[in-house]
């Protein structure tokens, strides 16, 4: 039980992922599917950011790192910036995907006058 409670943030990410996955699979409205996709992506971003966090770590900048006075560098003392940097790129991609999908949804609505997936499929027949 202690293990489950100590990793509560991971359980929150899993719940957010399942909410987003349900909205993408279970809903028939295109806007609700898009919001579900956004929730799912946000949960993944939060997960990867939390994996880069480390208690008691400092930023990976080595001061006075030249000459003979250089001491051994211990990687365990520094936080890994790579997950955070990659997630910044992911956020840009997520916002771009959201914008393009929203533009497509607007075009679909102008053509079919509905955002319900079943109704659009019936109108296409």
C-alpha positions, 0 to 999 in steps of 0.5 A: 500500500505504501508503494501505491501511495508514494507514487500517487502522481503516476496514478493520476497520469494513468487516470488522465490517460484513461479519461482521454482514451475513453473520450477518443474511443467512446464518444461520437462527437468530433470535438469531444474526441479532439479534447480527449486526444488533448487530455491523453497527450497532456497526461503523457507529457506530465508523466515524462516531466515527472520522470526527469525530476530528482530530489536534491539534484541541481542543474547540470552546469559544471563550474570551474570545469577546466584545469587540474583542479577539476574533480570527478563529476557524478551524474547522480547529483544532477537532474536530467534536462532531456525529458523537459526539453523533449516535452517542450517540443512535444507541447509545440507539436500538440498545439499544432496538431490541435490547431490543424484538427480544429481547422479540419473539424470546422471544415467538416461542420461547414460541409455536413452541418454536424459534428456527430460521427454517425451522422457524417457517415450517413450523409456520405452514403 
